[in-house]
Amino acid sequence: MKAVYRGLKSFCVDNEWAANLFAFVGVGQFLATIWITIEYQLLILDWIRENILLHLAALGAASFVNVFLMASFLFLGFAECRADEENCIHAYRGRRSGNPFLPGVLNWMDSLGKKSRRGPAQRP
């Protein structure tokens, strides 16, 4: 299992589109879990009341698998270090190659905090 994860991690580091796909799937799964929980809350509670022990155990196992898959997708989506790098402890710097999704927003964010090129304000 560890070798499979290392192979996927190195593939995601080499291919930005795969890392983005895993990140979007992880976030989508997180949001879908919240939506399903809220939308079908009464049906889930009625289903649990039919056989509390069996159905609660099944719901717990399904929740565990859901959280495991969600965390795995997010970890693969935000992987930055190669599998053979053991001392890679730096913070995530992000992937800045390729075409950005919203280039105008990124340019605006990069210019925050810089001094204006305009001269001193003239008073009337």
BAROKOL-870309 format. One record per residue: residue number from 1; residue in three letters; x, z, y of N, C-alpha, C in turn. Coordinates in Angstrom, 2 decimals, m for minus. Example, Ala and Ser with C-alpha at 12.3 -4.5 7.8 and 13.67 -1.06 7.14 Angstrom:
BAROKOL-870309
1  Ala  13.19  7.80  m5.69  12.30  7.80  m4.50  13.20  7.80  m3.30
2  Ser  12.85  7.08  m2.25  13.67  7.14  m1.06  12.90  7.87  0.03
end
This chain:
BAROKOL-870309
1  Met  0.82  0.00  m1.19  0.00  0.00  0.00  0.87  0.00  1.26
2  Lys  1.96  0.75  1.19  2.85  0.83  2.35  3.53  m0.51  2.61
3  Ala  3.88  m1.23  1.54  4.52  m2.53  1.70  3.55  m3.55  2.30
4  Val  2.29  m3.45  1.93  1.27  m4.36  2.51  1.13  m4.10  4.00
5  Tyr  1.07  m2.81  4.38  0.93  m2.48  5.80  2.17  m2.93  6.58
6  Arg  3.35  m2.75  6.02  4.57  m3.20  6.72  4.59  m4.72  6.89
7  Gly  4.12  m5.43  5.87  4.05  m6.88  5.97  3.06  m7.32  7.04
8  Leu  1.89  m6.68  7.09  0.91  m7.01  8.12  1.42  m6.64  9.51
9  Lys  2.12  m5.52  9.59  2.65  m5.09  10.89  3.69  m6.07  11.41
10  Ser  4.60  m6.51  10.55  5.61  m7.47  11.00  4.97  m8.81  11.34
11  Phe  3.90  m9.19  10.62  3.18  m10.42  10.94  2.52  m10.30  12.31
12  Cys  1.94  m9.13  12.61  1.30  m8.94  13.92  2.31  m8.89  15.06
13  Val  3.50  m8.36  14.79  4.53  m8.35  15.83  5.00  m9.77  16.12
14  Asp  5.10  m10.60  15.08  5.55  m11.98  15.26  4.47  m12.88  15.84
15  Asn  3.21  m12.62  15.55  2.10  m13.47  16.00  1.15  m12.68  16.88
16  Glu  1.18  m12.98  18.15  0.37  m12.23  19.11  m1.13  m12.41  18.87
17  Trp  m1.53  m13.59  18.42  m2.95  m13.83  18.19  m3.49  m12.92  17.09
18  Ala  m2.69  m12.64  16.08  m3.14  m11.76  15.00  m3.27  m10.32  15.49
19  Ala  m2.33  m9.89  16.32  m2.41  m8.55  16.87  m3.63  m8.41  17.77
20  Asn  m3.90  m9.43  18.58  m5.10  m9.39  19.42  m6.37  m9.37  18.59
21  Leu  m6.38  m10.15  17.50  m7.55  m10.19  16.62  m7.80  m8.82  16.00
22  Phe  m6.76  m8.17  15.49  m6.93  m6.84  14.90  m7.38  m5.82  15.95
23  Ala  m6.87  m5.92  17.17  m7.30  m5.00  18.22  m8.77  m5.20  18.56
24  Phe  m9.19  m6.46  18.69  m10.60  m6.73  19.00  m11.52  m6.30  17.86
25  Val  m11.10  m6.51  16.62  m11.92  m6.08  15.49  m12.04  m4.56  15.45
26  Gly  m10.95  m3.85  15.72  m10.99  m2.39  15.74  m11.91  m1.85  16.83
27  Val  m11.81  m2.41  18.03  m12.68  m1.97  19.12  m14.12  m2.35  18.83
28  Gly  m14.34  m3.55  18.29  m15.69  m3.97  17.94  m16.31  m3.08  16.87
29  Gln  m15.51  m2.69  15.89  m16.01  m1.80  14.85  m16.34  m0.43  15.43
30  Phe  m15.54  0.05  16.36  m15.83  1.33  17.01  m17.15  1.28  17.76
31  Leu  m17.35  0.23  18.55  m18.58  0.11  19.32  m19.79  m0.13  18.41
32  Ala  m19.61  m0.89  17.35  m20.71  m1.13  16.41  m21.10  0.16  15.69
33  Thr  m20.12  1.00  15.37  m20.42  2.28  14.73  m21.25  3.17  15.64
34  Ile  m20.89  3.21  16.91  m21.67  4.01  17.86  m23.08  3.45  17.99
35  Trp  m23.21  2.13  18.10  m24.53  1.53  18.25  m25.40  1.77  17.01
36  Ile  m24.85  1.59  15.82  m25.62  1.79  14.59  m26.04  3.25  14.46
37  Thr  m25.15  4.17  14.81  m25.48  5.59  14.72  m26.63  5.95  15.66
38  Ile  m26.61  5.43  16.87  m27.67  5.75  17.82  m28.96  5.03  17.46
39  Glu  m28.87  3.76  17.11  m30.05  2.95  16.85  m30.80  3.40  15.59
40  Tyr  m30.08  3.74  14.55  m30.71  4.07  13.28  m30.61  5.55  12.94
41  Gln  m30.57  6.41  13.93  m30.39  7.84  13.71  m31.53  8.43  12.88
42  Leu  m32.77  8.12  13.21  m33.90  8.69  12.47  m33.95  8.18  11.03
43  Leu  m33.68  6.90  10.84  m33.68  6.38  9.47  m32.58  7.01  8.62
44  Ile  m31.41  7.22  9.21  m30.31  7.86  8.49  m30.66  9.30  8.13
45  Leu  m31.26  10.03  9.09  m31.62  11.42  8.82  m32.72  11.52  7.77
46  Asp  m33.70  10.62  7.81  m34.74  10.62  6.77  m34.15  10.28  5.40
47  Trp  m33.20  9.35  5.36  m32.55  8.99  4.11  m31.76  10.17  3.56
48  Ile  m31.10  10.92  4.42  m30.32  12.09  3.97  m31.24  13.17  3.42
49  Arg  m32.44  13.35  4.03  m33.36  14.39  3.58  m33.90  14.15  2.17
50  Glu  m33.91  12.91  1.71  m34.42  12.61  0.37  m33.59  13.29  m0.71
51  Asn  m32.29  13.23  m0.61  m31.39  13.87  m1.56  m30.14  14.27  m0.79
52  Ile  m30.13  15.50  m0.32  m29.12  15.94  0.63  m27.71  15.83  0.06
53  Leu  m27.50  16.32  m1.13  m26.14  16.34  m1.68  m25.58  14.94  m1.91
54  Leu  m26.35  14.13  m2.58  m25.87  12.79  m2.93  m25.72  11.91  m1.69
55  His  m26.73  11.89  m0.85  m26.71  11.02  0.32  m25.73  11.49  1.38
56  Leu  m25.57  12.80  1.53  m24.58  13.30  2.49  m23.16  13.00  2.02
57  Ala  m22.93  13.08  0.72  m21.60  12.72  0.19  m21.34  11.23  0.38
58  Ala  m22.35  10.39  0.16  m22.19  8.95  0.36  m21.94  8.63  1.83
59  Leu  m22.66  9.30  2.72  m22.46  9.08  4.15  m21.06  9.55  4.60
60  Gly  m20.61  10.66  4.04  m19.27  11.14  4.37  m18.19  10.18  3.89
61  Ala  m18.36  9.64  2.68  m17.38  8.67  2.16  m17.40  7.40  3.00
62  Ala  m18.58  6.92  3.36  m18.68  5.72  4.19  m18.07  5.96  5.56
63  Ser  m18.27  7.14  6.11  m17.68  7.47  7.42  m16.16  7.53  7.33
64  Phe  m15.65  8.09  6.25  m14.20  8.17  6.06  m13.59  6.77  5.96
65  Val  m14.21  5.90  5.18  m13.71  4.52  5.05  m13.80  3.80  6.39
66  Asn  m14.88  4.01  7.13  m15.04  3.37  8.44  m13.95  3.81  9.41
67  Val  m13.68  5.08  9.48  m12.65  5.59  10.40  m11.27  5.11  9.96
68  Phe  m11.01  5.07  8.65  m9.73  4.59  8.14  m9.51  3.12  8.52
69  Leu  m10.51  2.27  8.30  m10.39  0.86  8.64  m10.25  0.67  10.15
70  Met  m11.03  1.42  10.92  m10.96  1.29  12.37  m9.57  1.67  12.89
71  Ala  m9.03  2.78  12.41  m7.70  3.21  12.83  m6.63  2.21  12.37
72  Ser  m6.78  1.67  11.17  m5.81  0.68  10.68  m5.82  m0.57  11.53
73  Phe  m7.01  m1.07  11.88  m7.10  m2.25  12.73  m6.47  m1.99  14.10
74  Leu  m6.75  m0.82  14.67  m6.18  m0.52  15.99  m4.67  m0.33  15.91
75  Phe  m4.17  0.30  14.86  m2.73  0.46  14.72  m2.04  m0.89  14.56
76  Leu  m2.64  m1.78  13.79  m2.05  m3.12  13.63  m2.15  m3.91  14.93
77  Gly  m3.22  m3.73  15.67  m3.40  m4.46  16.91  m2.42  m4.04  17.99
78  Phe  m2.01  m2.79  17.97  m1.10  m2.30  19.00  0.31  m2.05  18.47
79  Ala  0.64  m2.65  17.33  1.98  m2.51  16.76  2.98  m3.26  17.63
80  Glu  4.08  m2.62  17.93  5.09  m3.25  18.76  6.43  m3.34  18.06
81  Cys  6.75  m2.40  17.21  8.06  m2.35  16.55  8.01  m3.10  15.23
82  Arg  9.13  m3.63  14.85  9.24  m4.29  13.54  9.27  m3.23  12.44
83  Ala  8.97  m3.67  11.24  8.94  m2.74  10.11  10.32  m2.20  9.78
84  Asp  11.39  m2.97  10.05  12.72  m2.51  9.71  13.35  m1.64  10.79
85  Glu  12.72  m1.50  11.95  13.23  m0.64  13.01  12.73  0.78  12.76
86  Glu  13.64  1.67  12.43  13.24  3.04  12.10  13.22  3.94  13.34
87  Asn  14.03  3.65  14.33  14.13  4.51  15.51  13.35  3.96  16.69
88  Cys  12.28  3.29  16.44  11.48  2.69  17.50  10.45  3.72  17.98
89  Ile  10.78  4.47  19.01  9.88  5.53  19.47  9.47  5.31  20.93
90  His  9.74  4.15  21.49  9.41  3.93  22.89  7.91  3.71  23.05
91  Ala  7.44  3.88  24.26  6.02  3.72  24.55  5.62  2.26  24.48
92  Tyr  4.37  2.04  24.26  3.86  0.67  24.16  3.95  m0.01  25.52
93  Arg  4.65  m1.13  25.58  4.84  m1.84  26.84  3.84  m2.97  26.99
94  Gly  3.18  m3.33  25.95  2.21  m4.42  26.03  2.85  m5.76  25.75
95  Arg  2.01  m6.73  25.46  2.48  m8.09  25.20  2.19  m8.90  26.45
96  Arg  3.22  m9.34  27.13  3.06  m10.05  28.39  3.40  m11.53  28.25
97  Ser  3.44  m12.06  27.05  3.75  m13.48  26.87  2.45  m14.27  26.74
98  Gly  2.55  m15.55  26.91  1.37  m16.39  26.76  0.51  m16.37  28.01
99  Asn  m0.68  m16.91  27.91  m1.61  m16.93  29.03  m2.42  m15.65  29.06
100  Pro  m2.45  m14.96  30.17  m3.25  m13.74  30.24  m4.73  m14.07  30.25
101  Phe  m5.54  m13.11  29.84  m6.97  m13.30  29.78  m7.56  m13.44  31.18
102  Leu  m7.16  m12.58  32.09  m7.61  m12.64  33.48  m6.38  m12.64  34.38
103  Pro  m5.82  m13.80  34.70  m4.56  m13.83  35.44  m4.69  m13.27  36.86
104  Gly  m5.83  m13.47  37.50  m6.01  m12.96  38.86  m5.97  m11.44  38.92
105  Val  m6.59  m10.80  37.93  m6.61  m9.34  37.90  m5.20  m8.81  37.65
106  Leu  m4.45  m9.47  36.75  m3.09  m9.01  36.48  m2.20  m9.16  37.71
107  Asn  m2.33  m10.26  38.45  m1.53  m10.43  39.67  m1.91  m9.37  40.70
108  Trp  m3.19  m9.08  40.81  m3.62  m8.06  41.76  m3.09  m6.70  41.36
109  Met  m3.10  m6.37  40.07  m2.61  m5.07  39.62  m1.10  m4.97  39.81
110  Asp  m0.37  m6.07  39.63  1.08  m6.04  39.84  1.45  m5.81  41.30
111  Ser  0.57  m6.20  42.22  0.88  m6.05  43.64  0.47  m4.69  44.19
112  Leu  m0.17  m3.86  43.40  m0.56  m2.54  43.89  0.67  m1.69  44.18
113  Gly  0.65  m0.99  45.29  1.74  m0.11  45.64  2.88  m0.76  46.37
114  Lys  2.88  m2.07  46.51  3.94  m2.75  47.23  3.60  m2.76  48.72
115  Lys  4.62  m2.76  49.53  4.40  m2.79  50.97  3.96  m4.18  51.41
116  Ser  3.16  m4.20  52.40  2.63  m5.46  52.93  3.74  m6.23  53.64
117  Arg  3.67  m7.56  53.61  4.66  m8.40  54.29  4.31  m8.59  55.76
118  Arg  3.15  m8.14  56.15  2.75  m8.30  57.54  3.59  m7.40  58.43
119  Gly  3.72  m7.82  59.63  4.48  m7.04  60.60  3.72  m5.79  61.02
120  Pro  4.30  m5.02  61.93  3.61  m3.80  62.38  2.29  m4.17  63.07
121  Ala  1.33  m3.31  62.91  0.01  m3.56  63.49  0.11  m3.54  65.01
122  Gln  m0.47  m4.52  65.63  m0.45  m4.59  67.07  m1.69  m3.93  67.63
123  Arg  m1.47  m3.06  68.58  m2.60  m2.36  69.21  m3.01  m3.09  70.44
124  Pro  m4.30  m3.20  70.67  m4.77  m3.91  71.88  m4.51  m3.16  73.15
end
